[in-house]
Amino acid sequence: MHVLHERPVLISLCDPTIGEAEKKALCDVIDSQWLTMGDRVAEFEKAFAGLHDMDDAVAEKDRGVRSSFLTDTAKRWHKAVGK
């Protein structure tokens, strides 16, 4: 039998480093039924803002039109408040 297309050899660029704590955190989010909003997102936004010396941050999952809108809005806000 002649094989037209062989499956390419895949080379792992990095192994996932997901431990039990990360698995539990994922399960907690799934069990809460708040996959895109909720307490965990608010905690992430607060931690991210603090890491960057900002008062607030917005978690965004899409790099499309909404991201452009948020970027433009943030620029206008910073200009308005002088930051």
C-alpha positions as CSV (number, residue, x, y, z in Angstrom):
1,M,0.0,0.0,0.0
2,H,1.3,3.4,-1.0
3,V,1.0,6.3,1.6
4,L,0.5,9.7,-0.1
5,H,0.9,11.8,3.0
6,E,2.8,10.8,6.1
7,R,2.2,12.5,9.3
8,P,5.0,15.0,10.1
9,V,7.2,14.5,13.1
10,L,6.2,17.0,15.7
11,I,8.9,18.6,17.8
12,S,7.8,19.9,21.2
13,L,9.0,23.5,21.7
14,C,8.1,23.4,25.4
15,D,6.3,21.1,27.8
16,P,3.3,22.4,29.6
17,T,3.9,23.2,33.2
18,I,0.5,22.6,34.7
19,G,0.6,21.2,38.2
20,E,-2.1,20.3,40.6
21,A,-2.7,23.9,41.7
22,E,-3.3,25.0,38.1
23,K,-5.7,22.0,37.5
24,K,-7.6,22.9,40.7
25,A,-7.8,26.6,39.7
26,L,-9.2,25.5,36.3
27,C,-11.8,23.2,37.9
28,D,-12.8,26.0,40.3
29,V,-13.5,28.3,37.3
30,I,-15.4,25.7,35.4
31,D,-17.5,24.7,38.5
32,S,-18.3,28.4,39.1
33,Q,-19.9,28.6,35.6
34,W,-18.1,32.0,35.1
35,L,-15.6,31.2,32.3
36,T,-15.2,34.8,31.0
37,M,-16.2,37.0,33.9
38,G,-16.5,36.7,37.6
39,D,-14.3,36.7,40.7
40,R,-11.3,35.1,39.1
41,V,-11.2,37.6,36.2
42,A,-11.5,40.5,38.7
43,E,-8.7,39.0,40.8
44,F,-6.5,38.7,37.7
45,E,-7.3,42.3,36.6
46,K,-6.4,43.6,40.0
47,A,-3.1,41.6,40.2
48,F,-2.2,42.6,36.6
49,A,-2.8,46.3,37.3
50,G,-0.7,46.1,40.5
51,L,2.1,44.4,38.7
52,H,2.2,47.4,36.2
53,D,1.7,50.1,38.8
54,M,-1.8,50.9,37.5
55,D,-5.1,51.4,39.3
56,D,-7.1,49.3,36.9
57,A,-6.8,46.7,34.1
58,V,-9.2,45.0,31.8
59,A,-8.8,41.4,30.7
60,E,-9.4,41.0,27.0
61,K,-9.6,37.7,25.2
62,D,-9.9,39.0,21.6
63,R,-7.2,40.8,19.6
64,G,-9.6,42.1,17.1
65,V,-12.0,45.1,17.0
66,R,-12.7,45.1,20.7
67,S,-9.0,45.3,21.5
68,S,-8.6,48.3,19.2
69,F,-11.6,49.9,20.8
70,L,-10.2,49.3,24.3
71,T,-6.8,50.6,23.3
72,D,-8.3,53.8,21.8
73,T,-10.5,54.3,24.8
74,A,-7.5,53.9,27.2
75,K,-5.4,56.4,25.2
76,R,-8.3,58.9,25.3
77,W,-8.7,58.4,29.0
78,H,-5.0,58.7,29.7
79,K,-4.9,61.9,27.7
80,A,-7.9,63.3,29.6
81,V,-6.6,62.6,33.0
82,G,-3.0,63.5,32.2
83,K,-1.3,60.1,32.7
